[in-house]
Amino acid sequence: MYICKKNNSLENWSVSKLTAAISKSAERVKIDISDEQTKEICNDVLKKALKTAYHDGTKQIIHVKTLHEIVINTLNERAPAVGQSYLQYRDYKKLQADSFRKVFTEADRVLHAGDRENANFDSTLTSTKSSLMRGVLTGEIYRNHILGKDYLKEIDHGFLYIHDIRDLIFNSINCCLFDMGRVLKGGFTMSNQHYTEPKDVFTALSVIGDVMLTSTAQQFGGFTIPDIDAVLLPYIKKTRKTLRDELSYAKSLSHTDCDLLIERAVRKQLRQGFQSIEMKMNTVPSGRGDFAFTTLSFGNIDRGTNKEKKDRKMICDALLDVRIKGTGNNQPVTFPKLVFLFNRHEYETSPAYAELFDHSVECSSKCMYPDYLSVDNKDSYVGQMYRKHGVVVSPMGCRAYLSEDESGTFTGRANIGAVSLNLPMIWQKSKGENFYKDLEFYMQMIRKFLIKRYHDIANNYCSSNPMAFTQGGLKGGTKNPTDKIGLDIVKSFTASFGISALNELNYLAEGKPLHESDGKFMHEVLDFINGRIKEFKKEDGFLYALYGTPAESLCGTQMKQFKKMFGEVKNVTDKDYFSNSFHMHVTAEITPFEKQDLEHSFFHKCLGGHIQYVRLTNTSNLEAIKAIILRGMDMGFYQGVNFDLVICESCGHRPKTDVELCPCCGSHKIMIISRVCGYIGYLKSGGETRFNDSKVAEVLDRKSM
């Protein structure tokens, strides 16, 4: 008898191979099986195989798959535990083969076609291709050997989405508010090199850029330096002292001339320092292969002496001037993201602060950044924390926020990751009949997963992210490299329960889009999720939070998964994408003010991650932009504006709409920068897009975003 293998080659029946397989299966479950028993099983298998085999005219043949089924059934009859062991081993080998095929296919795709899952990856670069190919492998290892079959089933069907699965095997943090001031003070060690504390502001900014590149490679989410103007204030003072000491030998200079030269030099150092950070963040990919998602928050100038307030305004103005000027032909960069910390009291009482805000609005009209965060609104979470603790909760990445902990501090803390619920799929599973029961089931799955993440990170070593855990970048992070990170640090981190596609869920539940609904059902859903999260926090002692999922590539993935399981559903699967978190559908015919009103209550229930943005058509009307932003600040928003920023890469001209040829120089090199979700990216650069197909489809439909 011959065995027909998977590649259709024929191999002689071998009783020795079957004997070895039975023995190994028995060893794995620690069962003794005699030679006589093994011989009987082999004879029984052979008899059954001969009955099943077919004759091709010259020899009897049985397919290997059929033979395996006979072996498993025979073992289950005679030694069930050994049979299960044999089955698991066969499944393992099949899984390995399937995984290898997937890795090979995905690696080949990345190598030849690139990847547009994330808009801050330039997959034309060799370093990025290498990172993406490695990510395919690490993602498969995590999925098949760490995650567990129950989770694998639910994420493959689409009910759950575990974010950044390619990175989870490394047990690193997601995003953080990095305490740069603490790292710089007194000096630090990075990559076995000792850095002394900077003596001037240019050196400080240059070193900050190096720390950003090194640190962002050891995590997989957003890296925010909060209150960069406050961080730099000591180095402004040091710069003045150094310059004054140098000019003390110039006896011919008057005190007035000396002061003028010093101030010019300080401003020049600021501009050059911020330029160096922009160049590093937009030309040097991180060790992960992407351009690191970095953020600088600034502008909450409400404390200190008048001189210190003036210096902080100077720092903010320099940052904005550099962003407006851009690079090359005045092309704005995409990183770091800028967040203006808006203080209503200062705006109303300080002309200098009002002037800074106007400068920021001008920058937004030309570069789309900064976004704006209301820090002292009495009804917002950020405002409440500011009044209670006197500190601002800056955002991480495009929209993530830290929950309040016992210390009342936020800088120096992190987020461990997010798992998102596909709410339309969960509804459709029972057509709404068991919606809350099913929702509870999936929330419990997320809870269990996040608890494991907390412990996995706590059991990782501080050497995995030395700037965070040995040099003071995160709170408590002054341990030895060989120490475990520990729950004493990790328990101050947040973990996110994500939600997306509220608009599509509303269509399924009410038969109409979210912007035409009274919102009662959506609030009921969010209140249920928040209620359960509150109970989980109390029972587990971990800082869970509700997160309005950005859904970059996920917007298309979730829709495809829904359609695969439930087929076409009118007004739900009509588009190539699901809606982003709690936002109104991008096709909604609503004004910016109406969009703000409709999203206001949802925004303030997703405290673990939220942003509100509106789409503009006329970016030259600064007063209109200012009115939208100020209204957003009065509503306690983290507010952004969006428009298509079209730039000729050859001459720097900015056409009002997308064009094939530049009307000024005739160049084909037209760049378009647009908002991906919470951050901006290249919709078109060099004739290519970094947006995935589903996100491109959404961009083309945008009216109210």
C-alpha positions in Angstrom: 0.0 0.0 0.0 1.2 3.5 -0.9 0.5 6.8 0.9 -0.4 9.8 -1.3 1.2 12.8 0.4 0.1 16.5 0.2 2.4 17.2 -2.8 0.9 14.1 -4.6 4.1 12.1 -4.3 3.7 8.4 -3.2 5.4 6.8 -0.3 5.5 3.2 0.9 3.4 2.3 3.9 5.7 2.3 6.9 4.7 0.6 10.1 7.8 2.0 11.9 6.7 5.6 11.3 3.2 4.9 12.7 4.8 3.1 15.7 7.0 6.1 16.4 4.1 8.6 16.1 2.0 6.5 18.6 4.9 6.3 21.0 5.6 10.1 20.9 1.9 10.9 21.3 1.8 8.6 24.4 5.0 10.2 25.8 3.5 13.7 25.5 0.6 12.8 27.8 2.8 10.6 30.1 1.0 7.3 29.3 2.8 4.0 29.1 1.8 2.0 26.1 3.3 -1.5 25.5 4.8 -2.8 22.3 2.0 -5.3 22.0 -0.6 -2.6 22.3 1.2 -0.5 19.7 1.4 -3.5 17.4 -2.3 -4.2 17.7 -3.2 -0.5 17.0 -0.9 -0.6 13.9 -2.5 -3.8 12.6 -6.0 -2.3 13.2 -5.1 0.9 11.3 -3.6 -1.2 8.4 -6.8 -3.2 8.1 -9.0 -0.2 8.0 -6.7 1.6 5.6 -6.7 -1.3 3.1 -10.5 -1.3 3.1 -10.5 2.5 2.4 -7.7 2.6 -0.2 -8.3 2.7 -3.9 -6.6 0.7 -6.6 -5.1 2.5 -9.6 -4.5 -0.7 -11.6 -1.1 -1.6 -10.2 -1.1 -0.6 -6.5 -3.3 0.3 -3.6 -3.3 4.0 -2.6 -4.7 6.0 0.4 -4.5 9.7 0.9 -2.5 10.9 3.9 -5.4 12.9 5.3 -7.6 9.8 5.3 -4.9 7.8 6.9 -4.6 10.4 9.7 -8.3 10.2 10.4 -8.1 6.4 10.6 -5.2 6.6 13.1 -7.0 9.2 15.3 -10.3 7.2 15.3 -8.4 4.0 16.2 -6.5 5.6 19.0 -9.6 7.2 20.4 -11.2 3.7 20.5 -8.2 2.1 22.2 -6.4 4.9 24.1 -8.4 8.1 24.0 -5.8 10.3 25.7 -3.1 9.2 23.2 -5.6 9.9 20.4 -6.1 13.5 21.6 -2.3 13.9 21.9 -1.9 12.7 18.3 -4.7 15.0 17.1 -3.2 18.0 18.8 0.2 17.2 17.3 -1.3 16.9 13.8 -3.2 20.2 14.4 0.0 21.8 15.5 1.8 20.7 12.4 -1.1 21.9 10.2 -1.1 25.2 12.1 2.6 25.6 11.6 2.2 24.9 7.9 -0.7 27.4 7.6 1.2 30.0 9.6 4.3 29.6 7.4 2.2 30.0 4.2 0.5 33.1 5.7 3.9 34.6 6.7 5.4 33.9 3.3 2.4 35.4 1.5 2.3 38.5 3.6 6.0 39.0 3.5 5.9 38.7 -0.3 3.2 41.3 -0.4 5.1 43.7 1.9 8.3 43.2 -0.1 6.7 43.9 -3.5 3.6 46.0 -2.8 4.3 47.6 0.5 1.7 48.1 3.2 -0.8 50.9 3.9 -2.3 49.7 7.2 -0.8 52.7 9.0 -0.3 56.1 7.3 2.9 56.9 9.2 4.7 53.9 7.7 6.6 54.6 4.5 6.7 51.0 3.2 9.0 51.9 0.3 11.9 52.0 2.7 13.9 48.9 3.3 13.9 49.5 7.0 10.1 49.7 7.0 9.7 46.6 4.9 12.0 44.7 7.3 9.9 45.9 10.3 6.6 45.0 8.6 7.9 41.5 7.6 9.0 40.9 11.2 5.6 42.1 12.3 3.9 39.5 10.2 6.0 36.8 11.9 5.6 38.1 15.5 1.9 38.6 15.0 1.4 35.0 13.8 3.5 33.7 16.8 1.4 35.8 19.2 -1.9 34.7 17.6 -1.2 31.0 17.4 0.9 30.3 20.5 0.1 33.0 23.1 -3.4 34.3 22.4 -5.5 31.2 22.8 -8.1 29.6 20.5 -11.1 31.4 22.0 -9.6 34.8 21.3 -8.3 33.8 17.9 -11.9 32.7 16.9 -13.5 36.0 18.0 -10.9 38.3 16.3 -10.9 36.2 13.1 -14.7 36.5 13.0 -14.4 40.2 13.8 -16.3 40.6 17.1 -13.1 41.8 18.8 -10.1 43.6 17.5 -6.8 43.5 19.4 -4.8 46.5 18.4 -1.1 46.3 17.5 -1.0 42.5 17.8 2.3 42.4 16.0 3.9 44.2 19.0 2.3 42.5 21.9 4.8 39.6 22.1 7.4 42.0 23.4 5.3 43.0 26.5 5.9 46.7 26.0 3.8 49.7 26.7 1.5 51.3 24.1 1.6 55.1 24.6 2.8 57.4 27.3 3.2 60.9 28.7 7.0 60.9 28.9 8.6 62.9 31.7 11.3 64.6 29.6 12.1 67.2 32.3 13.0 64.6 34.8 15.2 62.7 32.4 17.2 65.8 31.4 17.7 67.1 34.9 21.1 66.1 36.2 21.9 64.1 33.1 21.1 60.5 32.1 22.5 57.4 30.4 21.3 56.3 27.0 22.7 53.4 25.0 25.6 53.1 27.5 26.6 56.7 26.9 26.3 59.3 29.7 24.6 62.6 28.7 25.3 65.6 31.0 22.4 68.0 31.6 22.2 70.4 28.6 23.7 73.9 29.1 21.5 75.7 26.6 18.2 75.4 24.9 19.5 74.3 21.5 21.4 71.4 23.1 18.3 70.5 25.1 16.1 70.3 22.0 18.8 68.3 20.2 19.0 65.8 23.0 15.2 65.7 23.4 15.1 64.6 19.7 17.6 61.8 20.3 15.7 60.6 23.4 12.4 60.6 21.4 13.9 58.5 18.6 15.4 56.0 21.1 12.4 55.8 23.4 9.7 55.5 20.8 11.4 52.4 19.4 10.7 50.6 22.7 6.9 51.1 22.6 4.2 50.9 19.9 1.9 53.9 20.4 1.9 57.6 20.8 4.8 59.3 22.7 3.8 62.7 24.2 6.1 65.2 25.8 3.6 67.3 27.9 4.1 71.0 28.4 7.2 71.3 26.3 7.3 75.1 27.1 7.6 74.3 30.8 10.2 71.6 30.1 12.4 74.1 28.2 12.1 77.0 30.6 15.1 76.1 32.7 17.3 75.9 29.6 16.2 79.3 28.4 17.6 80.6 31.7 20.8 78.6 31.3 21.2 79.9 27.7 21.0 83.5 28.8 23.5 83.0 31.6 26.0 81.2 29.2 25.6 83.9 26.6 25.9 86.7 29.1 29.1 85.2 30.5 30.5 85.0 26.9 29.6 88.6 26.2 31.0 89.9 29.5 34.4 90.3 27.7 32.9 92.7 25.1 33.3 95.9 27.1 32.1 98.0 24.2 28.6 96.6 24.3 26.0 98.4 26.4 23.6 96.4 28.6 20.8 97.1 26.1 22.8 95.9 23.1 23.9 92.9 25.1 20.3 92.0 26.0 19.3 92.4 22.4 22.0 90.0 21.2 21.2 87.5 23.9 17.4 87.5 23.0 18.2 87.1 19.3 20.5 84.2 20.1 17.9 82.5 22.3 15.2 82.8 19.7 17.6 81.4 17.0 18.5 78.5 19.3 14.8 77.8 19.8 14.0 77.8 16.1 17.0 75.7 15.2 16.2 73.2 18.0 12.6 72.8 17.0 13.7 72.4 13.3 16.1 69.6 14.4 13.3 67.8 16.1 11.0 68.1 13.1 13.7 66.8 10.7 14.5 63.8 13.0 10.8 62.9 13.5 10.0 63.1 9.8 13.2 61.7 8.1 14.5 59.1 10.5 12.2 56.1 11.0 12.1 54.6 14.5 13.5 51.2 15.2 10.0 49.9 14.6 10.2 51.0 11.0 7.5 53.8 11.2 7.8 57.5 11.7 7.2 57.6 15.5 3.8 59.1 16.6 5.2 61.9 18.7 3.3 64.8 20.2 4.2 68.1 21.9 1.6 69.8 24.1 2.1 73.5 25.0 0.5 76.8 25.7 -1.0 76.5 29.2 0.9 79.6 30.4 -0.9 80.3 33.7 1.8 80.1 36.3 5.2 81.6 37.2 6.5 85.1 37.2 5.7 87.5 34.4 9.2 86.9 33.0 8.6 83.1 33.0 5.3 83.5 31.3 6.9 85.7 28.6 9.6 83.1 28.1 7.1 80.3 27.7 5.2 82.4 25.2 8.5 82.9 23.3 9.0 79.1 23.2 5.5 78.5 22.0 5.8 81.2 19.3 9.1 79.7 18.1 7.5 76.3 17.8 4.6 77.7 15.8 6.9 79.7 13.5 8.9 76.6 12.7 5.8 74.6 11.9 4.4 77.4 9.7 7.7 77.8 7.8 7.9 74.1 7.1 10.7 72.4 5.2 11.9 72.8 1.7 9.3 74.8 -0.2 7.3 75.6 2.9 6.0 72.0 3.2 4.5 71.4 6.7 5.6 68.2 8.5 3.2 65.7 10.1 5.2 65.0 13.3 5.4 65.8 16.1 1.7 66.4 16.4 1.1 69.8 18.2 -1.6 70.3 20.9 -2.4 73.8 22.1 -3.5 73.7 25.8 -6.2 76.4 25.8 -6.8 78.2 29.1 -10.0 80.3 28.9 -9.1 82.4 31.9 -5.7 83.4 30.4 -7.3 84.0 27.1 -9.8 86.5 28.6 -7.3 88.2 30.9 -4.0 88.3 29.1 -3.6 90.1 25.7 -0.3 88.3 25.3 -2.0 84.9 25.6 -4.8 86.0 23.2 -2.0 86.9 20.7 -0.4 83.5 21.1 -3.8 81.8 20.5 -4.2 83.8 17.3 -0.8 82.7 16.2 -1.8 79.1 16.8 -5.0 79.5 14.8 -2.9 80.9 11.9 -0.7 77.8 12.2 -3.7 75.5 12.1 -5.1 77.2 9.0 -1.8 76.5 7.2 -0.6 73.2 8.7 -3.8 71.6 10.2 -2.0 71.5 13.6 -2.2 72.4 16.4 -5.2 70.6 17.7 -6.7 72.3 20.8 -7.4 71.0 24.3 -9.6 72.9 26.7 -7.8 72.6 30.1 -10.1 74.6 32.4 -13.6 73.8 31.1 -15.7 73.1 34.2 -17.7 70.2 32.6 -14.8 68.3 31.0 -12.7 65.5 32.5 -9.5 67.4 31.7 -10.9 70.5 33.3 -12.0 68.6 36.4 -8.5 67.1 36.8 -6.9 70.5 36.3 -9.0 72.1 39.0 -8.5 69.2 41.3 -4.8 68.5 40.8 -3.5 71.6 39.1 -2.0 69.6 36.2 -3.1 69.1 32.6 -4.0 65.6 31.2 -2.3 65.9 27.7 -3.4 63.4 25.1 -1.3 60.5 23.9 -1.2 59.5 20.3 -4.2 60.8 18.4 -6.7 60.6 21.2 -5.8 58.4 24.2 -6.1 59.7 27.8 -4.9 58.5 31.2 -7.4 57.8 34.0 -7.0 59.5 37.4 -5.0 57.5 39.9 -4.3 57.9 43.6 -1.3 60.2 43.0 -3.2 62.8 41.0 -0.3 62.9 38.5 -0.4 62.1 34.8 3.0 62.9 33.3 5.2 59.8 33.6 2.4 57.3 33.1 1.3 55.1 30.2 -1.3 53.0 28.5 -0.9 49.3 27.9 -3.1 48.9 24.8 -6.6 48.7 23.5 -9.1 46.0 22.4 -12.1 47.2 20.4 -15.6 45.9 20.3 -17.2 45.6 16.8 -20.6 46.8 18.0 -22.6 46.3 14.7 -21.4 42.6 14.6 -22.3 42.1 18.3 -25.8 43.5 17.6 -26.3 41.5 14.4 -25.3 38.2 16.1 -28.7 38.0 17.7 -30.4 40.8 15.7 -30.4 42.8 19.0 -32.3 40.2 21.0 -29.3 39.2 23.2 -27.2 42.3 22.5 -26.3 43.2 26.1 -25.7 39.5 27.0 -23.3 39.2 24.1 -21.8 42.6 24.9 -21.1 41.4 28.4 -19.5 38.2 27.1 -17.0 40.2 24.9 -16.3 42.7 27.6 -15.3 39.9 29.9 -13.0 38.6 27.2 -11.4 42.0 26.9 -11.1 42.2 30.7 -9.3 38.9 31.0 -7.0 39.8 28.1 -6.1 43.2 29.7 -5.4 41.6 33.1 -2.9 39.3 31.4 -1.3 42.3 29.7 -0.8 44.1 33.0 1.0 41.1 34.4 3.0 40.4 31.3 4.4 43.9 31.3 5.0 43.9 35.0 7.1 40.7 34.6 9.2 42.2 31.8 12.6 43.6 32.6 13.4 47.3 32.9 16.1 46.9 30.4 13.4 46.4 27.7 12.8 50.2 27.8 15.6 51.8 29.8 14.7 55.4 29.2 11.3 54.8 30.7 12.1 52.4 33.5 15.7 53.1 34.5 16.2 56.8 33.6 13.0 58.2 34.9 10.9 58.7 31.8 8.0 57.1 33.6 6.9 57.4 37.2 8.9 55.0 39.4 11.2 54.3 36.5 14.6 54.6 38.2 15.1 50.9 38.7 18.0 48.7 37.7 18.0 47.2 34.2 17.8 43.7 35.6 14.8 44.5 37.8 11.3 43.5 36.8 9.1 46.5 35.9 6.7 45.4 38.5 3.0 46.1 39.3 4.1 49.0 41.5 4.7 50.9 38.2 2.3 49.2 35.9 -0.8 49.6 38.1 -0.7 53.4 37.3 -1.1 52.6 33.6 -4.5 52.6 31.8 -6.0 50.0 29.5 -8.7 50.7 26.9 -12.0 49.1 26.0 -12.5 50.5 22.4 -15.8 51.1 20.6 -16.3 51.9 17.0 -19.1 52.3 14.3 -21.8 53.8 16.5 -23.4 55.1 13.3 -23.7 51.6 11.8 -25.0 50.2 15.1 -27.7 52.9 15.1 -28.8 52.0 11.6 -29.2 48.4 12.8 -31.1 49.3 15.9 -33.2 52.2 14.7 -33.0 52.2 10.9 -31.4 55.7 10.6 -28.0 57.3 10.8 -26.7 58.6 14.1 -27.1 62.3 13.1 -30.8 61.8 12.6 -31.3 59.9 15.9 -32.2 61.3 19.4 -29.1 59.3 20.6 -31.0 57.6 23.5 -30.0 54.1 22.5 -26.4 55.0 21.9 -26.2 56.6 25.3 -27.8 53.5 26.8 -25.0 51.4 25.2 -22.2 53.7 26.3 -23.7 53.9 29.9 -23.8 50.1 30.0 -20.2 49.8 28.9 -19.0 52.5 31.3 -20.9 50.9 34.1 -19.3 47.6 33.6 -15.9 49.2 33.3 -16.4 51.0 36.6 -17.2 47.7 38.3 -14.2 46.0 36.6 -11.9 48.8 37.9 -13.1 48.3 41.4 -12.9 44.5 41.4 -9.5 44.2 39.6 -7.7 47.3 40.8 -6.7 48.3 37.2 -7.4 51.6 35.4 -9.7 50.6 32.5 -11.3 53.3 30.4 -13.7 53.6 27.4 -11.9 54.5 24.2 -13.4 56.0 21.0 -11.4 53.8 18.6 -9.8 55.8 15.7 -10.3 52.9 13.2 -7.7 53.7 10.5 -7.4 50.4 8.7 -9.9 48.9 11.1 -12.7 50.9 9.4 -12.4 48.6 6.4 -11.5 45.4 8.3 -14.6 45.6 10.5 -17.0 46.2 7.6 -15.5 43.3 5.6 -15.8 41.0 8.6 -19.4 42.0 9.1 -20.2 41.4 5.5 -18.5 38.0 5.4 -20.6 36.8 8.4 -23.9 38.5 7.8 -24.0 39.4 4.1 -25.2 42.7 2.7 -27.2 44.9 5.0 -28.6 48.2 3.6 -27.0 51.4 5.0 -24.5 49.3 6.9 -22.4 47.6 4.2 -23.1 50.1 1.4 -19.7 51.7 1.9 -16.2 50.3 2.0 -15.8 51.3 5.6 -17.4 51.6 9.0 -17.6 55.0 10.8 -14.8 56.1 13.1 -15.8 55.6 16.9 -18.7 57.9 17.9 -18.4 60.3 15.1 -21.2 61.2 12.7 -21.0 59.6 9.3 -18.6 61.6 7.0 -21.4 61.9 4.4 -23.8 63.7 6.9 -25.0 67.0 5.5 -24.4 68.9 8.7 -22.6 72.1 9.6 -19.4 72.2 11.8 -21.5 73.6 14.7 -24.1 70.9 14.3 -21.4 68.2 14.3 -20.0 69.7 17.5 -23.5 69.6 19.1 -24.2 66.0 17.9 -20.9 64.6 19.2 -20.7 66.5 22.4 -22.4 64.1 24.8 -20.7 61.0 23.2 -17.3 62.7 23.5 -17.6 63.2 27.2 -18.5 59.6 27.8 -15.4 58.2 26.1 -12.9 59.4 28.7 -10.2 57.0 27.7 -9.9 58.3 24.2 -11.7 61.0 22.2 -11.3 63.9 19.8 -13.7 66.1 18.0 -13.0 67.5 14.5 -14.8 69.4 11.8 -14.0 69.7 8.1 -13.3 73.2 6.7 -13.7 74.4 3.1 -12.2 77.9 3.5 -9.0 78.0 5.4 -8.3 81.7 4.7 -11.2 82.8 7.0 -9.3 82.8 10.2 -12.1 84.3 12.2 -14.4 81.4 11.2 -11.7 78.9 12.2 -11.2 80.8 15.5 -14.9 80.7 16.2 -15.1 77.0 15.7 -12.1 76.3 17.9 -13.4 78.7 20.7 -16.8 77.1 20.6 -15.1 73.7 20.9 -13.2 75.0 23.9 -16.4 76.1 25.5 -17.7 72.6 25.0 -14.7 71.1 26.7 -13.4 69.4 23.6 -10.1 68.2 22.3 -10.7 70.0 19.0 -9.2 69.6 15.6 -9.9 71.0 12.2 -9.5 69.1 8.9 -9.1 70.1 5.3 -7.2 68.8 2.3 -3.8 70.6 2.3 -2.6 70.6 -1.3 1.0 71.5 -2.0 3.2 71.6 -5.0 6.4 69.8 -4.0 8.3 71.6 -6.7 7.5 75.3 -6.0 5.5 75.3 -2.8 2.3 76.7 -4.3 -0.8 75.7 -2.5 -3.8 75.1 -4.8 -7.2 75.2 -3.2 -8.1 71.8 -4.5 -6.4 68.7 -5.8 -4.9 69.2 -9.3 -2.9 67.2 -11.7 -0.6 70.0 -12.6 0.6 72.9 -10.5 -0.9 76.1 -12.0 2.2 78.0 -11.1 5.1 75.8 -12.3 3.3 73.0 -14.2 4.8 70.3 -11.9 3.1 66.9 -11.5 4.5 66.6 -8.0 1.4 67.4 -6.0 1.2 66.5 -2.3 -2.0 66.2 -0.3 -2.0 66.1 3.5 -5.2 65.2 5.2 -6.4 63.9 8.6 -6.3 60.2 8.8 -8.4 60.0 12.0 -6.9 61.8 15.0 -3.7 62.6 13.2 -2.7 63.9 9.8 -0.8 62.0 7.1 0.0 61.9 3.4 -3.1 61.3 1.3 -0.8 61.7 -1.7 2.9 62.1 -2.0 5.0 61.5 -5.1 1.8 60.3 -6.8 1.2 57.6 -4.2 -1.0 57.4 -1.1 -0.1 56.1 2.4 -3.8 55.7 3.3 -5.3 52.3 3.0 -8.1 51.7 0.4 -10.9 51.9 2.9 -9.6 55.1 4.4 -9.2 56.6 0.9 -12.8 55.7 0.1 -13.9 57.5 3.4 -11.8 60.6 2.5 -13.5 60.9 -0.9 -16.9 60.8 0.8 -16.1 63.4 3.5 -18.4 66.3 3.9 -18.7 66.8 7.6 -15.6 65.3 9.1 
